[in-house]
Amino acid sequence: MIKTPTISEASDGRIAVTGELTFATAREARQIGLLVLESSRAERIVVDCAGVTRADSAGLAVLLDWLAWGRRKARAVSLTNLPESLVAIAKISEVDELLQPAAVG
């Protein structure tokens, strides 16, 4: 059974992602994540991936999309506690630099 990850604002500006970020869950995870990002009132948003249990390239695409949302909206969005599997995929895909915080302003 495919279960969509839980994505919620755990505290002011900290968004917790729990569960799988995979091809099977990416579409819904992206949409839910964008809704949570939009509803956050924090100036700086940190997406905490410590609860991600499994991830693939589609999950990486979701995270990159959330970072792109931050750039489009001039909001500081960063990622923390990325699973090693996601970091490895990002390096192989030569997009690991995109995972770093960018200056907003």
C-alpha angles and dihedrals in degrees: 000000000000114000123194112232120252112249117182142145101258095185137344104319097348115111116192120210116197127179134016126346100192142131089274094055103028100097095051093038090054093051095045091046093052090051091051091047091049092050095050115104094194120117091216120038123196117194106209112206096180090114096053106119099183134009140175138176092291089056089051089052090054092053092046089051091053090051090049089051088056092052092048092049094040090240124140106242121172137171128230137182094022114184113251089239090062093047090051092050090048091052094047089048090047093235098108091110089062089063091064120096113266127210112258124200 
